[in-house]
């Protein structure tokens, strides 16, 4: 066994209906594929129906599961209500909502227009709020138990980060939403958790954030203590566990999966990694002489 292999036993999610926003591409697709392999019925959604339909066909061929594509712009509450309606009609009541849809780009903040801020905030924070509210209201109104929400955030949700300020403030809001509802909605049988992934290469996201040869010039792997980026299966394994009944006592938790990246950046003296053994010998010799 290794970290690139599936973790949970067969049929661990059998009978579950899982809605994944941003499920047609990237990490959303990887998670959805694994959920399907574990026996769940999957509803994938994004704005582009043609992409969703192609993904659903390919995913179903790979897993043998039922994949339902539904076009939805999560920024529009009416479209989210329609997503819930179609899910109920075609799959039954959803058991799990994975808020994965996101948008981001790197830029000095002073170069951004207010519309650029809105473009990210509306997808990440408003979109997550829209889906959470619509699905949560349904579960509470119908008195349905054993439901859960998984939000995909990032480690700078609690530290903040320069050059990705719209994303940072949006993810911080999603983090607060996760922890707040974990307490408020637990009485209704609804769990709320989050995952904060580090770098997991996806063609779409990385090409937008670091276009051209910047990915090589600004290699994020150098900032990860394990000196590698994540494998999609690793994230899928974690998320599948967190939405499964095996994690029924996990509520309000945010799990970081980043190879130690955020700790590398947080430690005041971590820059000393660049000091060679010969340099250390020299420093120590100077220290002894000073005594």
C-alpha positions, -999 to +999 in steps of 0.1 A: +000+000+000+011+036-006-003+071-006-014+069-043-039+041-036-075+042-024-079+040+014-115+031+023-131-003+019-154-010-011-190+004-008-180+027+021-203+054+006-229+031-008-264+047-008-250+082-002-260+111-025-231+136-028-232+170-045-198+184-054-196+220-067-168+225-092-170+188-097-163+187-134-126+194-133-095+193-111-097+183-075-135+182-076-134+156-104-108+136-085-129+136-053-161+128-072-145+099-090-134+083-058-167+089-041-184+071-070-160+042-068-171+038-031-207+034-042-221+069-039-245+086-064-227+118-075-241+152-086-214+173-102-221+210-109-204+240-124-214+267-149-204+247-181-228+220-189-208+206-218-178+201-195-200+184-169-216+161-194-183+149-208-169+144-172-200+125-162-198+102-192-161+095-186-165+091-148-194+067-152-175+046-176-146+044-151-165+037-120-198+022-131-216+046-109-245+071-114-232+106-122-256+134-127-244+167-143-263+198-134-253+233-146-253+258-118-237+291-111-233+290-073-233+328-072-270+328-081-292+315-052-321+307-076-298+284-096-286+267-063-323+261-054-327+245-089-296+224-082-313+211-051-346+205-069-329+185-097-309+165-072-341+156-053-358+146-086-329+125-101-311+112-071-331+116-039-323+138-009-286+147-008-266+134+021-234+153+016-225+187+002-189+194-009-183+231-014-154+229-038-161+256-064-134+283-063-117+311-082-083+327-076-055+347-092-022+362-081-019+400-082-007+430-061-039+441-043-036+477-055-039+465-091-072+448-085-105+465-093-135+461-071-150+438-098-119+415-095-125+412-058-162+404-064-153+378-090-135+357-063-157+366-033-189+358-051-178+323-061-159+313-030-177+329-001-211+338-015-213+305-035-205+284-004-230+304+016-257+299-011-252+261-013-249+257+025-280+277+032-302+260+005-292+225+014-292+231+052-327+246+051-339+216+032-324+191+057-337+210+087-372+215+072-375+178+063-360+168+097-334+147+080-304+135+101-269+123+094-261+149+068-228+167+064-210+196+047-174+195+037-158+228+027-125+231+008-105+260+022-068+268+024-042+273+051-041+310+045-077+311+056-063+316+092-030+333+085-040+356+056-017+359+025-005+388+004-011+387-034-042+365-030-062+388-008-097+382-024-092+345-019-078+349+016-107+369+029-132+346+012-117+314+025-115+330+060-152+335+058-158+299+047-137+288+077-158+308+101-190+295+085-177+259+089-170+263+126-201+283+134-225+259+118-207+229+133-221+241+166-254+257+155-266+229+133-253+199+152-286+196+169-302+190+135-279+161+128-257+181+104-219+179+106-197+207+092-160+202+085-133+215+062-101+205+045-072+229+038-052+214+010-017+225+001-004+223-035-022+196-055-013+203-092-043+209-114-039+221-149-066+247-147-059+263-114-021+263-117-020+277-152-043+306-141-023+314-110+012+308-124+010+312-162+038+304-186+071+292-171+064+308-137+054+274-123+090+263-127+106+296-116+085+299-085+084+262-077+062+258-046+076+224-039+107+241-025+085+255+003+072+221+013+092+202+039+083+168+022+096+183-011+067+171-031+033+182-040+002+163-031-014+134-051-050+138-059-058+103-044-044+115-010-069+144-009-097+121-022-089+096+006-091+122+033-123+138+020-140+104+015-133+095+051-145+129+064-179+126+046-183+090+055-201+076+086-167+065+099-161+102+108-195+107+124-178+121+155-158+147+135-175+181+136-161+216+133-127+203+123-103+217+097-077+192+085-046+205+068-031+183+041-001+202+028+031+184+036+040+209+063+040+239+039+023+264+061+045+255+091+075+259+069+064+294+061+054+302+097+086+293+115+107+323+122+140+305+117+130+281+090+151+301+065+181+284+081+174+254+059+196+271+034+226+270+057+251+243+045+269+219+070+302+238+063+285+271+072+272+256+104+307+244+113+319+280+108+291+295+129+297+271+157+334+277+157+327+314+160+304+308+189+330+288+207+356+315+202+332+341+217+330+321+249 
